[in-house]
Amino acid sequence: MSKNIDTYNQANDFAQVLQIIEQNRSQAVQAVNHASVLTAWQVGAYVSDKIKNAAWGSKVVQQLAEYIHTQNPSLKGWSKVTIYRMVNFYETYTSTAFHALIERLKLSQQFMSSLSAQIESEEIVSPQMTQLDEKPIMSFEMTQMPSLLMRIGWTNHQIILRGCTTPEQYVFYILYAEYEKLQNKELERAIKTDAYSRVLSDKKYQSQMLKATYPQAEVLLKDHAVLDMLGVPRKYKESKLRKGIVEHMKDFILEMGKDFLYIDQEHQLEVGGQIFRCDLLFYHRALQCLVAIELKTTKFDPRDLGQLEFYLEALDQTERRSNENPSIGILMCKDANPEVVRYALNRSMSPTMVSKYEEQLKVGSVLQRSLEEFVGFIAN
């Protein structure tokens, strides 16, 4: 018994040491990211000021890049292109259009009560004025940086600036990248598949029970998915679709949202001595519930919704734990008539939704939700 206690105590001690290491490592990475963003802001501001005041001609930025390399060869990546990206970074977030959006967002009461401390243009990160020979390096007036920009690293900022065109998209992807903890390639995919429109679009395909039970589901659950990573043939069966998803589970979860945890495929449910199989079973960390996904390679059929609701009842009665919320059902189909879906969901007494998928991205979605709602959700 004593040996077991010693082993337990030792494991607990080791876990605490690991926690210290990981916590400080995370803080160190965050400090590096903050320093990179602040450096980009200050360099961008300095060069922008020189160009706007005609102090520098068109060749000077190239000469600056060469000077940095000559004076300190250990500094990698300081090319003419990189410096101009920093100029663009500074000028984008000091533009009239961006600050007009910030002012508009500040009008939202929900926004003011939750996120204003981080995004208001008045609350900023002040640039440090380094002294050299008793003269400040930066002798011009620099616009102060909104602390919103500190939420992600410099590389992600470059990806957003390359892939987006409006202030609304800039704000959305900064917050979305932070919330989903997106790495570089993941953020590129989110922009490519237009996560902005798909997350903020009006969720017509969710049952009233789902909206009532999980108000946050409108942001957390997408009713439009892009499964281009599967590479399915022109014609395929549901089993092929399911196997493709399982084989590309990491990409599928990224598409659906990182809070999804994969549990099983063709999950067996025993009811009345009979075995039924749910295509895919997940657990959603934020909503704290099981999520059953049924796959259909055809157009939405109301009869499929009844099958899904049956699975949810079986999950809640036989597998749901006391600390978990009611299970959610997602019916993924290739196409759906909005009117037919509305009629079917109006009578649904279960937290269900219909999600359309496409094998390749088709540009041209309609944005109907406001950015203010998303900002308010992220802040809570």
N, C-alpha and C positions, 0 to 999 in steps of 0.2 A: 504493500500500500504506500509506504514511504517513498519507494522508488518511483511509483507512478506519479505521486505528488511532485517530486523533484523534476521529473520529466515534463510535467505540465507547467510548472513554474519556469523552467528553462525555456520552453517553447513560447511562453508568454513574454519572457524577457527578450527573446530573439525578435518576436513580432514587434515589440516596442522600438527596438533598435532600427528595424527595417522601416517602420513608420517615420522615424526621425529622418532617415536617409531620404526616403521618397518625398517627404514634405519639403525638406530643404532643397532637394533637386528640383522639385516643381517651382519653388520660389526663385531658384537661380535661373531656370529657363524663362520664367515670366520676367525677371529683371533684364535678361538679355533682350527679350522681345521688346520690352518697353524702351530700352536704350536704342535699339535699331529704329523704332518708329520715331522717337524723338530726334535722332540723328537725321533721318530722312526729312523730317519737318524743318529742322534748322538749316540744313544744307539747301533744301528746296527753296526756303524763304530767302536765303542769302543770294543764291544765283538768280532767282526770280526778280529780286530787287535790282540787281546789276543789269539784267537784260532790259527790264522795263524802263530804267532810267538811262538807257543807251550807253551805259558805262562799258558794256561788253558787246563786242561784235559777234557775228555768227561762228567764228572759229575759236573763240575764247574757251568755250566749254570743252572742246577737244583738247586744247592746250592745258586746261585744268586737269583733265583726266590723266594726261601724260605726266604732268607735274607731280600728281599724287603717287603715281607708279614709280617715278624716279626717286622721289624723296623717301618713300616708304614702300618698297616692293612687297612687304608682307601683307599689305592691305589689298585683298583680292576683290575683284568684281566692280571696281570703281571706273567703269567705262563712261563714255559720253552718253550712251543710252541710259545707264543707271542714273546718272545725274539728272537727265531730262525727266526721267520718271519721278524723281523726287520733286522737281519743279512742278510737274503735273499734279502730284499728290498735294502739295501746298496750295496751288492755285484752285484745285477742285474744291477743297474743303474751306477755302476762304471766299468762295464765289457767292454772289448775291442769291442765286437759286438755292444753294445748300442752306444758307442761313435763313432764308425765307421758310424752308421746310422745317427747320428746327423751331422757328417761332410758331409755326402752325401746330407742330406736335405739342408744344408747351401749352397750347390752349386746351388740350384734353385734360380733364380733371383726373382721370385714372393715371394718365401719364405723369402729371405733376406730382401725384402722391406716391409714385413708385420709382420712376426712373429718372426724374428730372435732375437729381443730384449728379448723375453720370453723363447726361447728354446735353444739358443746357449749355448754350454757347458761353454763358457767363462763367461757368465752372470749367476751368481749363487746366492744362499742364503748363506751368510757366517755364520757358526756356532758361537754362542756366547760362549766365554770362561769364565766360571764362576770362580771367584777367591775364594779360601778358604785357610786361613792361608798363604796368599801370594803365593800359589802354584796353577797353573791351574789344574782343574780337568782332562782335556784332555791334556796330555803331548806328544801325538803322532801326526803325520801328517795325517790329515783327508782330503780325497778328498772332494772338495766343491760340493754342491748339485745343479743340474740344476733347475732353477726356474720353468721349465715345471711341475715339480712334485707338485708344490704348487697349481695347478689348481683344484685338487680334494682332498677330505679328506682321512684320513688313512684307514678307512673301505673300501672305494672303491679301494684303492691301493691293499689291501689284496685280494679283489675279482679278480682284474686283474691279480695279480701274481699267484693266484691259477688256473685261467682258461686259461691263455695264455702262449705261449712258445717262441715267437720270439720278437725281439725289435720292429719290425713293428707293431705287435699287441699291444704291450705296449703303443706306441705313439698314435696309432689310438684310443684305448679305453679311454685313458686319455682325449684326445680332444673331443671325441664323448660324453663321460659322462658329461663333462663340458658344451658342446654346447646344449645337450638335457636336461640338469639338471636332470640326472638320479639318482634316489634313489637306495639303495642297491639291492633290489629285481629286479628292472628294469634293472640295469646293469648286474646282473646275467642272466637275460633272454636274453639280447642283445648278451652276449657272447655265451650262449647256442644255440641261433638261428643263430649264425655266422653273426652278423651285419657287421663285418669287410669285409667279402667277398661280401655280398649283397650290401653294400653301395659303395664299390670301384669297383665292377664289371662293365664291359663295358655295357652301356645301349643301347642294340640293339633294344629295343622295344619302342622307342620314335620317334615320327614324327619329320621331319625336322622343321616344323613350331613351335613345342614345344621347340626344341633346340634353334631356332633362337629367339623366344620370351622370353624364360626363360633359359638362359645359365646355371644358378645355379640349374636347375631342375635335372641335372644328379646326383647331390648329395642329393638333398632334396626329390626326389621322387624315391621310390624303384620299380623295375620291378619284384620283387620276394618277396612274403609275406608268412609268416608262421602263419596259423590260428589254431594252436593246442589248443588254449584256448576255442574254440567253442564246442568241443566235439560232432561234428555232426556224425550221423550214417553212415554206409557204403554207403547207397544210400539215396539221399536227393534232394529236389527241391530247386530252387532259393529262394523261399519264406522262406524256413527253414534256408538257409544260411544268408539271410538278417536279419531275426529275431535274429539269433544267434549273428550276428555282433552288432546289436542294444543292445542286452542284455549284451554284453561284450564290450561296446563302449570304456571304459577306456583302456582296453587291446588292442583293435583294433587300437586306436589312437597312443598308445605307439609303436605298431608294424609299423604303417605307418609313424610316426613322430609327435612330440608334437606340431608342428605348425598347425596341422589340428584341426579345430573347427567344431564340428558336428552341422548341421542345421536341417536336416529333412530326413525322409525315405519316399519312394514312393511320392516324391515331385511332385506336380501337375503343369503342364505347359499347358496353354491354347493357342492353335494356330488354327486360322480359325474356331473357335467355337467348336473345338474338345479338349478333355482332354487327355494329355499324362502324364506318370508317370516315373520319373527318380528314380532308386532304392535308391540311397543315395546321399545327397548333403552336402558338407562341404565348409568351408571357410579356405583358407591358409593364415596365418598371414604374413609370410615372403614374399610370392609371391603376396599378396594382390589381391586375385582373388577367385572366386567361383570354386569349384572342384566337378564335377559330376562323380559318380562312378556307373558303370553298372556291375552287377554280372551275370556270366554265369557258370553253373556247368558242362559245356561241353568244348570240344576243341575249340580254337579260330576259328571263322567263319567271313570272311571279311564283310558279310552283317551286322553283329553286330556293326561294326565300323560306318556304315552309320547312324544307329539309334542313336548312341552316338553323332555324329557330328550334327545331327538334334537337339538334346537336348541342345548342346552348343550354337547353333544359337538362339534358343528360350530364353535361359538364358541371352545371351548378349543383345538381343533386348528388352526383357521385364523386366528383374530384375537387370541387372548389373548397378551399380551406376557410376557416372561420375569420381569418384576418384579411381575406381577399374580397374584392368587389365583384358584382355580377359580371359574368363573361360577356364578351363582345363578339359579334359575328360580322365578318367582312366577306361579301360575295364579290369575287373578282371575275368580271366578264369582259368579253372583247368589245361589246357595244351595248348601249342601253337607250331606250326611248324615255326621255325625261318624264313624260306624262304617265307612262306605264309604271315607272319606278315610283313616282309620287303617289299614285293610287295604291300600289302595293305596300309602301312604307307607312301610309296614313293609318292602316289597320294593324300594323305590326306592334305588338306589345313587348317586344324584346329590343335591347340595344343593338341594332343592326345597321349596316350601311352597305351600299353598293359602290364598288370602285371599278372604274373602267381602266383597262390597260391597253397599251399599244406596244407593238414589237419594235418600232422605230419612232423617234421623236418627230412630231408634226408641229411646226411652229404656228402660232396664231391662237393662243388661248385668250379668254376674256377675263379681265381682272374686275372683281365686283366687291371685294372686301376692302376695308380701309387699313392703311398701315398703322393707324393709331391703335386698332384692336390688337394687332400683332405685338406692337411695342408694349402695350399694357399686359399682355399675356406673358411675354418674356420677363417682365419685371417682377411678376408675382412668384 
